[in-house]
């Protein structure tokens, strides 16, 4: 049974009162959103190899695309397009998720079909609509690069192998965590956020956004139906197989229109939004969430403050 919809809204006055005082460090420990780890214990040799592979177009059949072609690290880890574009200009069925902070996700891809980053790394290489290649072709090309082969021998006892390519790419992707001003706030720096941003965070919690967007990734750690309190797909009209979500993987009717909840870290940079790229702006995405996930109305000013908070999740470190 779905929860009963609530028509009431929060006022700015209430939100301001709730955020008037600076939170103490002890209170921060109880926040639903957690700060990123200060240090990652990753093998630098594998990170460097993975970085090279991530930008290597030899992973695609016609040497025209690399992982970075769709996951531009300097642009929020996405391509800015509604749908990804593969070799020969093939337009894919789904929006490109960001690779930044992807190591925090409990599953990979919108439908969660990959359990790990290593498994995910093999997907685009073999997908005929993306890179359209296979490991035999990739190995044949990379094995001609002596310097590359030598690097693999140093990092991996058995050298250049498909499993090691996947591991190196995944290790590099795990290095792409992006600490933000909001992390500094969670760690006790009350001056890291402005008053309106703190109010936006309080509203984000009070309206219930944290039910799905919480933890270190501010999402990415659970599945959820798109349209909990409103029929998004009926209102959308024409649908595609990409709208099936987890159902395409499990064939379980309960998984129809169920997707991995995306991380909101760097969300300011990753438009257009949702699996179908239907929301062109962050403000529009917030409107959709209120209508279909929360089943609530809210003053435009409240939504604006939430957007201000979301922008504090943009990473401060230079993108790799």
Buried (B, 14 or more C-beta within 10 A) or exposed (E): EEEEEEEEEBEBEBBBEBBEEEBEEEEBEEBEBBBBEEEEEBBEBBBBBBBBBBBBBBBBBEBBBBBBBBBBBEBBBBBEBBBBBBBEEBEBEBBBBBBBBBBBBBBBBBBBBBEBBBBBBBBBBEBEBBBBBBBEBBBEBBEEBEEBEEBBEEBBEEBBEBEBBBBBBBBBBBBBBBBBBBBBBBBBBBEBBEEBBBBBBBBBBBBBBBBBBBBBBBBBBBBBBBBBBBEBBEEEEEEEEBBBBBBBBBEEEEBBBBBBBBBBBBBBBBBBBBBBBBBEEBEBBBBBBBBBBBBBBBEEBBBBBBBBBBBBBBBEEEBE
